[in-house]
Amino acid sequence: MKILLQNLTKTFPARGGRRAGKKAETVIAVNDFTFEIPDGMLIGLLGPSGCGKSTTLNLICGLQKPTSGKIFFGEDDVTDLPPEMRGVGLVFQNYALYPHLTVRQNILFPLENLKGKDRLSRAEMNAKATAIAKLVQLDGLMERKPAELSGGQQQRVAIARALVKMPRVLLLDEPLSNLDARLRLQTREEIKRIQKETGITTVFVTHDQEEAMSISDRIVVMKEGVVQQIGKPQEVYDDPVNLFVAKFLGTPPINVFRGEIRDGMLMLGGAAVLPVGEISDRPVTVGIRPEGFVLNGEGALACALDRVEVMGRDVSVVSAHPDSIAPVVRAIISAEDAAAVPVGEVRFSLKPGKVFLFDAESGERIPFGAR
């Protein structure tokens, strides 16, 4: 099912209402959001807390009405349609299972509430519940109650309950936040597998960029209700449109420096570290991905070594630089190069494709070179 969000805006009255006879300013949670979600895709809505991603999800499912704009499922305008008429399945962060019901009864619950022509026989309901339980690998746990399940199993029950009616759209609101690291990894792989097998258009809300990048076909990065960038996860990582996107994506995060363009060279700490072509002389903000550093005793970028952290396959060289905005600079090199890290001062050359320039005032990207 294709979803079209057309100039979608949602405002809320500010807390406190009227004060001193003045009308309080409204809060814009979603601001003129236009986006088409192709049929059968898994889209990640990504951003920090308060950016409007959960509000967008609530608008899609009908729990909230937009202040302005339209929502289409296929060719159908569902903007004013109540949630139960939209054919959506919704999975919450806290599972919201019925504790007194078994897994089977939790999955059956949406089917038992169907009315009229949609009503099913008991045999049909049981067949659907069994099939969906097998899809989410719960078929051996049908008679257990939620308290007898792990967090990951409870989340799969919630997903099964949302899927059993075969909704037109599946909406997942921070579904992995309550799981530990290992379960989070396992469950996100399950979500991707289930989505591919069912082909249901899915919107996945998260503040965790690693989750979004690992399972999404496209990601939508949001900030303060405004869409910053939309694209394939790797493309957004490799080609961020502004400093916010560059900083939000990546683990470890991007290293940010105060820099300057002088005579076609990028200057950091008074040293010319990279040619950037025909860019006018000006102060810039510089982002360098951790994998963008090359250990080089003759390199132009000199940093004061703090420590070396061995992480199995990779090694993290932690250092300091006077123009770094963060207290430390983190460079990722291969384990084979760890023995070559000198004591005291460490020098790097830079990979141009992993260096980004941003306007020092606006944070907008300044393109340079071929990418």
C-alpha positions as CSV (number, residue, x, y, z in Angstrom):
1,M,0.0,0.0,0.0
2,K,1.5,3.3,-1.1
3,I,1.2,6.1,1.5
4,L,1.3,9.8,0.5
5,L,1.7,12.5,3.1
6,Q,0.9,15.8,1.5
7,N,1.9,19.1,3.2
8,L,1.2,17.5,6.6
9,T,1.3,19.9,9.6
10,K,0.4,19.3,13.2
11,T,0.4,22.0,15.8
12,F,-0.3,21.9,19.6
13,P,-1.1,24.7,21.9
14,A,1.8,25.7,24.1
15,R,1.8,24.5,27.7
16,G,0.3,27.0,30.2
17,G,-2.3,28.4,27.8
18,R,-2.8,32.2,27.9
19,R,-0.6,34.2,30.2
20,A,-0.8,37.9,31.1
21,G,-3.6,38.3,28.5
22,K,-1.4,37.1,25.7
23,K,-2.1,34.0,23.6
24,A,0.6,31.4,24.0
25,E,2.5,30.4,20.9
26,T,1.7,27.1,19.4
27,V,4.2,24.2,19.1
28,I,4.7,22.9,15.6
29,A,5.3,19.1,16.0
30,V,5.2,18.3,12.2
31,N,5.9,21.1,9.7
32,D,4.7,20.8,6.1
33,F,5.8,17.2,5.7
34,T,5.4,15.9,2.1
35,F,6.6,12.3,1.4
36,E,5.5,9.3,-0.7
37,I,6.2,5.9,0.8
38,P,6.3,3.3,-2.0
39,D,4.2,0.1,-1.7
40,G,6.0,-2.6,0.3
41,M,8.8,-0.5,1.6
42,L,10.1,-0.3,5.2
43,I,10.7,3.4,6.1
44,G,12.6,4.5,9.2
45,L,11.5,7.8,10.8
46,L,14.6,8.9,12.6
47,G,15.4,11.8,14.9
48,P,16.0,12.9,18.5
49,S,13.2,13.0,21.1
50,G,10.7,15.7,20.3
51,C,11.5,15.9,16.5
52,G,7.9,14.9,15.5
53,K,8.5,11.3,14.4
54,S,5.9,9.7,16.8
55,T,3.4,12.5,16.0
56,T,3.8,11.7,12.3
57,L,3.1,8.0,13.1
58,N,0.0,9.0,15.1
59,L,-1.2,11.1,12.1
60,I,-0.8,8.1,9.7
61,C,-2.7,5.8,12.0
62,G,-5.4,8.3,12.8
63,L,-4.8,8.7,16.6
64,Q,-4.3,12.4,15.9
65,K,-5.8,14.6,13.2
66,P,-3.6,16.9,11.2
67,T,-3.9,20.7,11.6
68,S,-3.5,20.9,7.8
69,G,-2.5,18.6,4.9
70,K,-3.7,15.3,3.6
71,I,-3.0,11.6,4.0
72,F,-3.6,9.1,1.3
73,F,-3.5,5.3,1.4
74,G,-3.2,4.4,-2.3
75,E,-5.8,6.6,-4.0
76,D,-7.9,6.8,-0.8
77,D,-8.0,10.0,1.2
78,V,-7.9,8.8,4.8
79,T,-7.2,12.1,6.5
80,D,-10.6,12.2,8.3
81,L,-11.0,8.4,8.6
82,P,-11.1,6.9,12.1
83,P,-8.2,4.6,13.1
84,E,-10.3,1.4,13.0
85,M,-11.3,2.1,9.4
86,R,-7.8,2.7,8.0
87,G,-6.6,-0.9,8.1
88,V,-3.4,-0.2,10.1
89,G,-1.5,-2.4,12.6
90,L,0.2,-0.5,15.4
91,V,3.0,-1.8,17.7
92,F,3.9,0.2,20.7
93,Q,7.2,0.5,22.6
94,N,5.7,-1.0,25.8
95,Y,4.1,-4.1,24.0
96,A,0.6,-3.4,25.6
97,L,-0.2,-7.1,25.9
98,Y,-3.2,-8.3,27.9
99,P,-1.4,-10.0,30.9
100,H,-4.3,-12.4,31.8
101,L,-4.6,-13.7,28.2
102,T,-2.4,-16.4,26.6
103,V,-0.3,-15.7,23.5
104,R,-3.0,-17.3,21.4
105,Q,-5.7,-15.2,23.0
106,N,-3.7,-12.0,22.6
107,I,-3.2,-12.7,18.9
108,L,-6.9,-13.6,18.4
109,F,-8.2,-10.5,20.1
110,P,-8.3,-8.2,17.0
111,L,-10.1,-11.0,15.0
112,E,-12.7,-11.5,17.7
113,N,-13.7,-7.9,17.5
114,L,-14.4,-8.0,13.7
115,K,-18.1,-7.4,12.8
116,G,-20.4,-7.8,9.9
117,K,-19.0,-9.2,6.7
118,D,-15.5,-9.3,8.1
119,R,-16.4,-11.6,11.0
120,L,-14.7,-15.0,10.9
121,S,-15.5,-18.4,12.2
122,R,-13.6,-19.7,15.2
123,A,-11.8,-22.2,12.9
124,E,-10.8,-19.4,10.6
125,M,-9.5,-17.2,13.4
126,N,-7.5,-20.1,14.9
127,A,-6.0,-20.8,11.5
128,K,-4.9,-17.2,11.0
129,A,-3.5,-17.0,14.6
130,T,-1.5,-20.2,14.1
131,A,-0.1,-19.0,10.7
132,I,1.0,-15.6,12.0
133,A,2.5,-17.2,15.2
134,K,4.6,-19.4,12.9
135,L,5.7,-16.4,10.9
136,V,7.0,-14.7,14.0
137,Q,8.3,-18.0,15.5
138,L,5.9,-18.2,18.4
139,D,4.1,-21.4,17.4
140,G,5.5,-23.3,20.4
141,L,4.5,-20.7,22.9
142,M,0.8,-20.2,22.2
143,E,-0.5,-21.3,25.6
144,R,1.9,-19.2,27.7
145,K,1.0,-15.8,29.2
146,P,3.1,-12.7,28.7
147,A,4.8,-12.9,32.1
148,E,6.3,-16.3,31.0
149,L,7.9,-14.8,27.9
150,S,11.2,-12.9,27.4
151,G,11.1,-9.2,26.3
152,G,11.8,-10.2,22.7
153,Q,9.1,-12.9,22.7
154,Q,6.6,-10.3,24.1
155,Q,7.5,-7.9,21.3
156,R,6.9,-10.6,18.7
157,V,3.4,-11.3,20.2
158,A,2.7,-7.6,19.8
159,I,3.8,-7.7,16.2
160,A,1.7,-10.9,15.6
161,R,-1.3,-9.2,17.0
162,A,-0.8,-6.2,14.7
163,L,-0.3,-8.5,11.7
164,V,-3.1,-11.0,12.2
165,K,-5.6,-8.9,10.4
166,M,-3.1,-8.4,7.5
167,P,-3.3,-4.6,7.7
168,R,-2.6,-2.4,4.8
169,V,0.1,-0.6,6.8
170,L,2.2,-1.7,9.8
171,L,3.4,1.1,12.1
172,L,6.1,0.4,14.7
173,D,6.7,3.1,17.4
174,E,10.1,2.6,19.1
175,P,9.5,-1.2,19.2
176,L,13.0,-2.2,20.4
177,S,13.6,0.4,23.1
178,N,12.8,-1.9,26.1
179,L,15.1,-4.7,24.9
180,D,18.7,-5.3,25.9
181,A,21.4,-5.0,23.2
182,R,21.5,-8.6,22.1
183,L,17.7,-8.9,22.0
184,R,17.5,-5.6,20.1
185,L,19.8,-6.9,17.4
186,Q,17.9,-10.2,17.1
187,T,14.4,-8.6,17.1
188,R,15.3,-6.0,14.5
189,E,16.5,-8.8,12.2
190,E,13.1,-10.5,12.8
191,I,11.2,-7.3,12.0
192,K,13.1,-7.0,8.7
193,R,12.4,-10.7,7.8
194,I,8.7,-10.5,8.7
195,Q,8.3,-7.3,6.7
196,K,10.0,-8.9,3.6
197,E,7.9,-12.0,3.9
198,T,4.5,-10.2,4.2
199,G,5.3,-7.3,1.9
200,I,3.3,-4.9,4.1
201,T,4.3,-1.2,3.9
202,T,5.9,-0.5,7.2
203,V,6.9,2.7,9.1
204,F,9.4,2.3,11.8
205,V,10.0,5.1,14.4
206,T,13.3,5.2,16.3
207,H,15.8,7.6,17.7
208,D,18.5,4.9,17.2
209,Q,20.3,5.6,14.0
210,E,21.9,2.1,13.9
211,E,18.5,0.5,14.1
212,A,17.1,2.7,11.3
213,M,20.1,2.2,9.0
214,S,20.2,-1.5,9.5
215,I,16.6,-2.4,8.5
216,S,15.2,0.5,6.6
217,D,14.8,0.7,2.8
218,R,14.7,4.5,3.2
219,I,15.2,6.8,6.2
220,V,13.6,10.1,6.9
221,V,15.7,12.3,9.3
222,M,13.7,14.8,11.2
223,K,14.5,17.8,13.4
224,E,12.0,20.0,15.2
225,G,9.1,18.8,13.0
226,V,11.0,19.5,9.8
227,V,12.3,16.8,7.4
228,Q,16.0,17.3,7.0
229,Q,16.8,14.5,4.5
230,I,15.3,11.4,2.9
231,G,17.2,8.6,1.2
232,K,18.7,5.2,1.3
233,P,20.6,4.8,4.6
234,Q,24.1,4.5,3.2
235,E,23.5,7.4,0.8
236,V,22.4,9.7,3.6
237,Y,25.4,8.6,5.6
238,D,27.8,9.2,2.7
239,D,26.1,12.5,1.5
240,P,24.5,14.4,4.4
241,V,22.8,17.7,3.4
242,N,23.7,19.5,6.6
243,L,25.7,19.3,9.9
244,F,22.7,18.0,11.9
245,V,22.3,14.9,9.6
246,A,26.1,14.3,9.6
247,K,26.2,14.4,13.4
248,F,23.1,12.3,13.9
249,L,24.2,9.4,11.7
250,G,27.3,7.3,12.5
251,T,28.8,5.2,15.4
252,P,31.2,6.5,16.6
253,P,29.9,9.9,15.7
254,I,31.5,12.2,13.2
255,N,34.4,14.4,14.4
256,V,33.6,18.1,14.1
257,F,36.3,20.8,13.9
258,R,36.4,24.6,13.5
259,G,38.3,25.1,10.2
260,E,39.1,27.7,7.6
261,I,39.3,27.7,3.8
262,R,42.4,29.6,2.6
263,D,43.6,29.7,-1.0
264,G,41.8,26.5,-1.9
265,M,43.1,24.5,1.1
266,L,41.3,23.3,4.2
267,M,43.2,24.6,7.3
268,L,43.0,23.0,10.7
269,G,45.2,24.3,13.5
270,G,47.1,26.4,11.0
271,A,48.0,23.4,8.9
272,A,46.8,22.8,5.3
273,V,45.3,19.3,5.6
274,L,43.3,18.9,2.3
275,P,42.9,20.7,-1.1
276,V,39.2,21.6,-1.6
277,G,39.2,23.4,-5.0
278,E,37.5,26.7,-5.8
279,I,35.8,27.6,-2.5
280,S,36.0,31.2,-1.4
281,D,38.1,31.9,1.7
282,R,35.9,31.7,4.8
283,P,35.5,30.0,8.2
284,V,33.8,26.5,8.0
285,T,32.7,23.7,10.2
286,V,34.5,20.5,9.2
287,G,33.1,17.0,9.7
288,I,35.5,14.0,9.4
289,R,34.1,10.4,9.8
290,P,36.1,8.2,12.1
291,E,37.0,6.0,9.2
292,G,38.3,9.0,7.3
293,F,41.7,9.1,9.0
294,V,44.8,7.4,7.6
295,L,47.7,6.8,10.0
296,N,50.6,8.6,8.3
297,G,53.8,9.8,10.0
298,E,54.1,12.5,7.3
299,G,50.4,13.5,7.5
300,A,49.4,17.1,7.8
301,L,46.8,16.7,10.6
302,A,48.7,16.4,13.9
303,C,46.9,15.3,17.1
304,A,47.9,14.7,20.7
305,L,47.5,11.0,21.4
306,D,45.4,10.1,24.4
307,R,44.9,6.4,24.2
308,V,44.4,3.4,21.8
309,E,41.2,1.3,22.3
310,V,41.3,-2.2,20.7
311,M,37.8,-3.3,19.6
312,G,38.6,-6.7,18.0
313,R,38.6,-6.1,14.2
314,D,39.1,-2.3,14.5
315,V,41.3,0.0,16.7
316,S,40.1,3.4,17.9
317,V,42.8,6.0,18.2
318,V,41.6,8.6,20.7
319,S,43.4,11.9,20.5
320,A,42.9,15.7,20.9
321,H,43.2,18.7,18.6
322,P,42.8,22.4,19.5
323,D,40.2,23.0,16.8
324,S,38.1,20.0,17.7
325,I,34.6,21.0,19.0
326,A,34.4,17.8,21.1
327,P,37.0,17.0,23.8
328,V,38.4,14.0,21.8
329,V,39.0,13.1,18.2
330,R,38.2,9.4,17.4
331,A,39.8,7.7,14.4
332,I,39.1,4.1,13.4
333,I,42.0,2.2,11.9
334,S,42.5,-1.5,11.2
335,A,43.9,-3.8,13.9
336,E,46.9,-4.5,11.7
337,D,48.0,-0.8,12.0
338,A,47.7,-0.6,15.8
339,A,51.4,-1.3,16.4
340,A,52.3,1.7,14.2
341,V,50.5,4.2,16.4
342,P,53.3,6.4,17.9
343,V,53.6,7.7,21.4
344,G,52.8,11.4,22.0
345,E,51.9,13.0,18.7
346,V,49.9,11.0,16.1
347,R,49.6,12.2,12.5
348,F,47.0,11.5,9.9
349,S,46.2,12.2,6.2
350,L,42.5,12.4,5.3
351,K,40.2,10.5,2.9
352,P,38.5,13.3,0.9
353,G,35.3,11.3,0.6
354,K,35.0,11.1,4.4
355,V,35.5,14.9,4.9
356,F,32.5,17.2,4.8
357,L,32.5,21.0,4.9
358,F,29.6,23.0,6.3
359,D,28.7,26.7,6.5
360,A,29.9,28.0,9.9
361,E,26.6,29.9,10.4
362,S,23.8,27.8,8.9
363,G,25.3,24.3,9.0
364,E,24.4,23.7,5.4
365,R,26.7,21.5,3.4
366,I,29.4,23.1,1.1
367,P,30.2,20.6,-1.7
368,F,33.7,20.1,-2.9
369,G,35.5,17.7,-5.1
370,A,34.0,14.6,-6.8
371,R,32.0,12.2,-4.7
